[in-house]
């Protein structure tokens, strides 16, 4: 059977998705080995430095003011608290420390405080990453000047499905923030969420949009929806893990030099499914028992799994 991929970007991505799984995995793993050590995983830690009270209506998020999820609002953490968390993350084996705040967009004063946190993280010998919402040109430059290495701003899904999930921020808003991040000289971390009711064509559309960024993102987090009580996506069935594997494989083929991160939802996967994700091209994970407001795998369990699979972190 001819598995030639046509030239049309979306059709080509869909043809990749529809390859026999063994053929897709072989192709993705071959690309992965050409660009990375196939037995090494980059480990990051994500800390929620400001919880709740977000004015966005993202249908998947516990931190939105639009939904009653039982989550208490918390003020921005202190620099000392962030420093202690960064030190613990490094001791656990992480080499990148990500800070997330539930904001539509930060104020200039808040950017100043984040800059102090970035300096504390860098002093611990870690790469720094922030996810703070939309940025102005000057805010992006201030984060870069403070030492921020990566800025995370996910596209979440395809342009066509986006309005089914979010109404308070446009797709173009997200693309504009990514452009400001890139213009300021920071590395881009951008991915999406699977299992929100989107089609396979939407998953392909997300990856095509990310791959079309010039340059491509250095990090691409692939999240599975964690359905949260009180949100519009409460009770959504978990997606098929094989479809996750296919998505990671296509992401690896389309963005060969990016770190593809197996992110939220990993707690629901058994080790065999995670091993397939790593073979398909995932080479980054989050260490730690919480990802913003959702649970994550225990660090000790991850350490044992990596030992069983012969994977090294760092």
N, C-alpha and C positions, 0 to 999 in steps of 0.2 A: 504494500500500500504506500502511496506517495504522501509523505508528511511535509512537503515543501510549504513554507510559510509565505503567503502572499505579501505584496509590498504595502498594501493599505495598512496603516498602523493599528487601528482597532481590529480589523479582520485578522491581521497577523498575530496580535496578542491573543485573540480568541482561538485561533488555530493552535497556538502554543498550549492554551488551557485544555484543549480537546485532544491533544496527543495521548496515546497510551501512556499510562503513568510511568512505566519503566523507561520509555523513550524520553519523556520529559525530564525525569530525574537524571538520566545519563547526560543529557545535554546541559542541564543546569549545573550538575556537579562538575562537569568538564570545564565550564566557564568559571566556576568557583575556584577550582584548583589553579587555573591560569592567573588568578588575581590575589589569592589568599592562601595562607597555611590552612589546609582543610581540617586540621585537628586542633585549632586554636579558637577560643571564644572570647570576645571582648565583653567585659562585665561592667555594667553601670548600676548606679543606685539612684532612685528617684525619691526626693523628699518633698512633701507638700508643705511649703513654707507659709502658706496663707489659705485657710480652708473656708469654703462656703461663701454665699452671698454674691455669686456671679450673676450679672444681669443678662447673660445670654440664655437662650432657650434650647440648647443642644439636647436632643431627646434622650441621649444615653447617659447624661451626667447627673450625679447626685448633688453637685454643688450649685445647681441653678436655683435662683430665687423663684422660678416658676413652679417648682415641684416640691412636694412635701415628702422628703425621704428620711426624715429623722436625723439629718446631719446637722450638728451644731456649728455655727459660724465661729471661727477663731481668728484672732488678729495675726498680723505678720510676725513671724518668729524673730527672736533676737539673733544678732551675729554670733554670740557665744553658743547658742543652741545649734546653729547651723555648723559652726566649727566642730563641735563635739560629734555631730552626726557624720560629718565628712571624715573625721578621724576614724570613727567606727567603721565606716564604709571601706576605707582603705585597708584597715586591719582585716576586714572580711574578704578582701581580694578584688574590690572594685578599682577600676582605674579612671572612671568618669563619674562625676557627681552632678546630677540633674536636679534643678530646683523649679518647682511648679507653684504658681499662685493663681487662685481663682479670680481672675480679673478679665473684663472685656478688653481693657487696655490700661496700663499703669500710668500714674501721674509722674511728672518729672521728679517730685520729691521721693516717690517710691523707687524710682530708678536709682536715685542716689543711695538709698539703703541697700538695694540689691547689689550695687557696685561694691559695697563693703563686704557683703557675703561672698561675692565672687573672689575678692582678694583673700578672704579667709580660706576658701576652698583651694585656691591655687597654692597658698602657703603650705597646705598639707600634701602637695605634690600630685594633685589630681587634675584631670581635665575638667573644665566647667561647662555646664549646659543650663540654659534657662528656658522656661516656657511660661510666658507672662501675658499672652494675648497679643493684640495688635500693637504695633510700634510706629512712631514717627521716625523720620530720618535722623533727627538729632538724638532720639532715645536709642536707636540702634547703634549709633556711633559711640554714645556714652557707654553702652554695654561692652562694645568692642574695646574701647579705651581702658575699661576696668579689667579686661582680661578674659572676657567670655569667649570660649572657644566655639561652642555650638549654640544655635538657637533652634528650639523645636516649635514648629507651627504646622500641625497636621492639616492636610486637605480633607481628611475624613472619608470621602467617597468620590464618586464620579461627579462631574459638573451636572449631569442630567438627574441624578438621584438626590443631590445635595438639599434641595428645597423640601424634600420629604423628612429631613432630619433637623434642619436649622432654618430659622427665619430672621434672626436678629443680626446676622452677619452674612455678607454675600461671599460667594466663591472668589470673586475678584478681590475682595478685601484680604482674603487669605493669600492670594498670589501676590498682591501688592506688598504685604508684610514680608514675604519671602524675598522679594526683590530688594527691599530695604536692608534686610539682614545681609544679603549677598553684597550689596553695594558698600556696606560698612566694613566688609572684610571678614565676617564670621562664617563659619561652616554651617550648612543647612541640614537640619534634621526634620524630615517631613514624611509622613506615611498616612495610614488610614485605619479604619475600623471595619472588620468583616462581620457579617451576620446580623445586620440591621434591617434585613428585608430586601436588600439590593439583589440584582441579578448578577450572573457571571459576567455579562457585558459591562455592568457597572464596575465590577472588580477590575476588569481589563481596562476600562476607561480611567480609573484612578491611577493605575500603574503607567499607562501611556502618558497621562498628564505629568506625573512625576518625572518620567524618563525624558520628557520634552524640555524640562527646565535646563537652562544652559548657564553654568555647568550643572550636571545632575547632583542631587542631594548626596552628601557624604554619608548620611545615616537615613535609613528607611525603616521606621518601626511599623510592624504589622501586628495590629491588635485584633483580638476576637472580642466581640461584645460580651461584657459581663452584665446580664440584665439586672437592673437595680430596682427594688420595690419603690413605687412612687413616681417613677419616670414613665413616659409614654411607651418605652420599650420593655417595661416590666413583663415578665413571663415569656419573652421571645425564646423560642427553642434554640439550643446551642447548635452551631453550624457543624457540618460534617468535617472531621479533622482532615480527611483526604483533600477536601477543597482548600483548606488552609495550606496544606503541603503544596498543592498545585499553585496557589497564589504566590507562595514564597519562591517556588522554582521559576515562575515567570518573572517575578521581581528580580531575581538573580540574573536571568538572561538579559533583561532589558536594562539593568543598572549594574553592570559587572563589577565596578569598582566600589560600590556602596557597601557599608555595613548594613546588613538586613537583620533587624532586631525582632526576635520572637518576644512579643511584649505582653500586654494585658490578655487575660484568659488562659495563660499557660498553666495555671493551677488545675484547670479542668482536663488537661492532656496527660495521658499516661506516658511512661518513658519511651515506649516504642514509637508513639506518635511524635514525640519531641526528637527522637533520633532521626526519623524521616525528615523532619523540618531542617535539622542540621545538615543532613546529606543533600537536601534540596538547595542549600545555600544560606540558611540562617547562620549567622556567625556572631551574634550579639544577644545578650539577655539582660534583664534587670535582676540584680540581686536584692533581696530584702523581702520582708513579709507583707509589705503594703505598697501598692502603686496608687499614689494619691489617696483614693478612698476605697479601692478594691483590694481583695487579698491576693497575695502572690505566694509562690512556693517557698518553703522553708530553706534557708541557706544550707543547712546541713544536708538536706535531701538533694539539693543541687550539687553539692560537693561530691556526694556519693555517686550520683548519676554521671557526673563528668569523669570520675575515676573509672566507672564501669565502661564508659564509651571511649576511654582513652583520650579525652579532650582536656586541653590545658587552657586556663584563663590568663588574660593579660595581653 
